């Protein structure tokens, strides 16, 4: 399984959720609504979820820690690129 695309949409709402990612695997399967959240210990990735009663349950998630890391690393890499480009654009305007 290869990650073939990562797309980022930033959230300008001043909240803890900083962006939402869509990740494409093998140019054949995409997972939308993966959240980039700023927590007390730094940024983390939250998989797509739905509310079930008073809790949230993941709709899609990796089964292995190595796969979670691979997905998180790809998302954070693209998010950092996105943020760096936004800073440059702010300085140019």
Residue pairs with C-beta under 8 A, 6 or more apart in sequence:
1 25
1 26
1 67
2 25
2 26
3 23
3 24
3 25
3 70
3 71
3 74
4 24
4 25
4 26
4 27
5 22
5 23
5 24
5 27
5 30
6 21
6 22
6 23
6 24
6 74
6 75
6 77
6 78
7 21
7 22
7 78
8 19
8 20
8 21
8 36
8 75
8 78
8 79
8 82
9 19
9 20
9 21
10 18
10 19
10 82
10 86
11 17
11 18
11 19
11 20
16 37
16 38
16 39
17 35
17 36
17 37
17 38
18 36
18 37
18 38
18 43
18 79
19 35
19 36
19 79
19 82
20 32
20 33
20 34
20 35
20 36
21 34
21 35
21 36
21 45
21 75
21 78
21 79
22 30
22 31
22 32
22 33
22 34
23 30
23 31
23 34
23 71
23 74
23 75
24 30
25 31
31 47
31 48
31 60
32 48
33 48
34 45
34 46
34 47
34 48
34 71
34 75
35 45
35 46
36 43
36 44
36 45
36 75
36 76
36 79
37 43
37 44
37 45
37 46
43 76
44 72
45 68
45 71
45 72
45 75
45 76
47 58
47 59
47 60
47 61
47 62
48 58
48 59
48 60
49 56
49 57
49 58
49 59
50 56
50 57
50 59
61 68
62 68
62 70
62 71
